[in-house]
Amino acid sequence: MTAPAITVFGVPIEGEFAKGDKVADRLFAACEDAGLKLQDDDVVVVTHKIVSKSEGRVARMPAGDWEARDALIAREGATFLRRNGSIAITKTIHGFVCASAGIDASNVEPGTVTLLPLDPDRSARSIRSRLKRLGQVDVAVIICDTFGRAWRNGQTNVAIGVAGMLPTVNYRDTTDSFGTLLKVTNIAVADELAGTAEMVMGKADGVPVAVVRGAPIRRGRGSAAELVRPAHEDLFL
Amino acid sequence: MTAPAITVFGVPIEGEFAKGDKVADRLFAACEDAGLKLQDDDVVVVTHKIVSKSEGRVARMPAGDWEARDALIAREGATFLRRNGSIAITKTIHGFVCASAGIDASNVEPGTVTLLPLDPDRSARSIRSRLKRLGQVDVAVIICDTFGRAWRNGQTNVAIGVAGMLPTVNYRDTTDSFGTLLKVTNIAVADELAGTAEMVMGKADGVPVAVVRGAPIRRGRGSAAELVRPAHEDLFL
């Protein structure tokens, strides 16, 4: 039997997260409880939800109160790009284009919502360095959220924070099997990893962390900020 | 040691594909050669490149000849949405929004390009039923391509053909851990699977097939056509 190239582990964490909780510490303990020993070059994908809660990025918002929601979007410093009924597509202070500035009423106390971490790249770096200390292990960390996209139905998980890896793998300098220089291929592997992780996280199952082993990441000082296409290069803003 | 929830296998296939080649037969033989026995509920992800070649969807186009490229895009029946330098963002006859109607000069004889399969959902169904016959196994099949997207740098693999599974997993009817009804979550799991597969395929490595085991797919008669957002519902066309 051939060995799999990539393996994906779900890491359940019991109990809620609240302001001041140490995500990396609980995550590391949960890995140990699950019998999963983190290894160098593992990618640890963390749903932003537990990061936001730990960072106190929670606000009151009555369910379905779109006026309150819009006020909160504005308070978050996001700009409105499009509206359609109750849907508001926005650009966040991080540059992410997503619904409602990432404000999310799921998996949080009714009447409250989570906001995106203020600096998810920094949050990812912080989790990564704490894991290094706890486990003497050199992993990459991705913080993810579920975003819709243009043109295609359905949402996918994408990377909103990245640490310890480059967010894209550039095939620009390589040649294909015919020797043709691959000019424009720059794979957003951090987003593919976030999508991979989503499949073991589900939406309501208490699995806020996934560990992906064997992915072809390039190590280095990367960030999710690099995944934001500059407005002047975007043809669809 | 905990068992991984998802495992991903790369399936190398030696030699080129040409018109008339039977993708499912070569794929099945390659799995056997790799010691990989397909199982029910596996997702077999196939790069469109070998499907296009097998279906004779190849055309002559001198490298970098943008006039010839534009003529070919028009011949493919695609419409031009945006232009920026040599980049042409188009909508294909299938409804996919992508660069150059999916015309691709990589991994093909210099001076030629591959075109998208005319009906990738049908191609996926055909591979799936042939695999069922060859291996007495009930897998899902995804045909993938590498597309750019709005707002975010880098490309990801997405599903352009689907058979034997629903392309999205709908959390609409479920509640989260607080009992809140999840209203808008409809995960494009077929795209997440395509992205997962990309990581073992690479771009130039002779691995045109990946097998994903353990993914939370819902079986049924699905198609990639369902992933195309109708134009009247799209805020960014």
Interface residues (C-beta under 8 A of the other chain):
Chain A: M1 T2 P4 A5 I6 T7 V8 F9 G10 A34 G35 L36 K37 A63 L81 R82 N84 I89 F96 V97 A99 A105 S106 N107 V108 E109 P110 T146 R149 A150 W151 R152 N153 G154 Q155 T156 N157 V158 P167 T168 Y171 T174 T175 D176 S177 F178 G179 T180 L182 V184 T185 N186 I187 A188 V189 D191 E192 L193 G195 T196 E198 M199 V200 G202 K203 A204 G206 A210 R213 G214 A215 P216 E226 L227 V228 R229 E233 D234 L235 F236 L237
Chain B: M1 T2 P4 A5 I6 T7 V8 F9 G10 A34 G35 L36 K37 A63 L81 R82 N84 I89 F96 V97 A99 A105 S106 N107 V108 E109 P110 T146 R149 A150 W151 R152 N153 G154 Q155 T156 N157 V158 P167 T168 Y171 T174 T175 D176 S177 F178 G179 T180 L182 V184 T185 N186 I187 A188 V189 D191 E192 L193 G195 T196 E198 M199 V200 G202 K203 A204 G206 A210 R213 G214 A215 P216 E226 L227 V228 R229 D234 L235 F236 L237
